[in-house]
């Protein structure tokens, strides 16, 4: 135990321990930057002048910069120009310009000429390639603008930018502002000069060079383009329509018109994230932007619409108003996640986005139930620490808490608070206190108290509820503590808004235990109306039995919450799994896609953790029983089937095939897959995706070869992605070995490599081989995809035995996980939790599934 504790403690210490923030004695106002791109030699030359305010006399100026050679470095102040010496501090990614004499407080300017390499690490100014040519593109968030130009690379140091790019004739340049001029530069180049930007942070600057082609639209006076590599621009039409819908909605909701001069959405062949909210020039992975209407599934369309809406929400939350420091990144990412569903609900009401947000909340509660979780606001100083903040807590938990607060405040009052906050801090920076202070002031509710309790402490609330009824009066006794496994109880309280089902108004629980008078006793106690609360409720046995009898009296969101709460309580060893399976049997078989999806997904989790050769036959029968009634178990579409119904049918078929091993389902999946691979337009893509998953799971070498060949031949990004990741689903050890070899063959884009290897690690038939390969290539992976190491580490959370955990600890004792430190803590805890879960629930599970007919 001592060695394990010491090992985990080392993960909490960053490898860079020096101060990483800049002094505030020199503040930038304006950058004039010209960068000449040499794609052939994969280099660039830059020349910049930064106008600054010197707050007090200084004899040196410290900035962020990494990887440059410098010349012509000078500082001008009071009409005099002085040459500066450059000293590099690589550990903190900084340079210091030393001056022979101090310069006075007041306006000054810094001039730096510099040379750098266009890297291949998907960060900074980097190289992106298609089969025919190379592109120069950027990804700066959070701390990589310093790799493209020396800068004051902190979010609070906002400035305006005049950007010029010198590029090859025939190439197109895109940046944050519209093109102001385009003129020849010698015989083979031209200079593209962009208009001056509004004030923004360095991490929001975008530079893109290549033969991009665009389609155009507009909404409310804002020009919008979708730009791609040649020949794909028409597949951006759906994203263009989504962008128009989002901008129009946000203009009204925020009460502030879209704040930048134009909006470009640009698809990039190599891009680590899904997308990035550069002001006025949002960059995307191609599969997050482009839709082929002939082959795109409903989930792909939802994914593109959601990503577009998320990034456009950032134009207000993050770009117009930016957090002061990265510890408040939730003010950007959590709000954009929270806002994403709102324009889509209006644009595509048939998609049931509100129910999908309930799924998001429930997923965040599972993540937040770990000891390894973190507070929403977590200190971070170094680049390594900052990169770890972009996780499910910043995105999902924050959005879930905001949904709860919105319900408690009322939607109109919440929106009015948002408008006041954005207006007050436009073109500036804000901290958590600024947000919740404004919301409290406008609403006259203690939003500050509620938000602070969720932002500044880790974990989620567990509410233990019991009640007594006398006549029409119900007294509910509620106790709150932190949501953790049984036996690890931690006393912790929140200012927790609770909105019960029925006529009772929302109230706030602020003490560890209280009695609350609620309306009526005619219905069971249910404390999470419409599934908007961020907490788990553990009901008394009496109320739990009543709820099971009255399941039809709950709406879809509430049934989702009840099911998810009970499954999480089982995982945390606070409930018996037999009771949970009985709840699934009692569920009304209604056409509720989010609930059916959730049940199917959790059955997959149980299959990984509790199913073995001894109980597999009983389990396969139980799967068929538990899924009966949600959708017809047929590959042929019923007449008039809606997209939502088709999604349910796909989930049912997938589990019946992979978990239930139904021979007819597997045979049908192979037939559908064969038709689909011959002609992707011949099969509905939603169903085709499920069929391909089943076929690959039980596939042979011939199918593997066929998928690999199609992956290498197709130019459709979504199909290419589908074919590639199907290679990770095979169970044959020889084919898994081939997939691992393929991962390191150079034929998989670096943007896809982390996900591909993580999927192989998560495949129980390939986990050991994949982990062995990751260990052998760890240094190469750190070099090539340094900010994506968390994916390789997260995949290890699928292990469920102490020996594997010990092996993982031994490896990372000599191989620092870097940006994956928190992912490692989560994975190790997940292994412990699975081991305990299996030991505690296996016997009850075996008995329960043997009885299910």
PyMOL commands that set and color helices and strands:
alter all, ss='L'
color gray80, all
select helices_A, chain A and resi 2-11+90-92+145-147+202-204+233-254+286-288+298-313+326-328+330-347+349-351+353-368+383-387+392-409+411-425+432-443+447-455+529-531+541-549+551-553+556-571+577-586+593-610+616-627+643-658+663-678+680-682+685-697+701-713+717-726+733-743+750-762+767-776+778-784+786-798+802-814+818-851
alter helices_A, ss='H'
color red, helices_A
select strands_A, chain A and resi 26-38+43-54+58-64+69-77+80-83+85-89+94-103+106-117+124-129+134-139+160-168+172-175+179-185+189-194+207-210+213-219+222-228+263-268+275-276+281-285+321-323+428-430+461-470+473-482+496-498+507-509+513-519+535-539
alter strands_A, ss='S'
color yellow, strands_A
deselect
rebuild
show_as cartoon
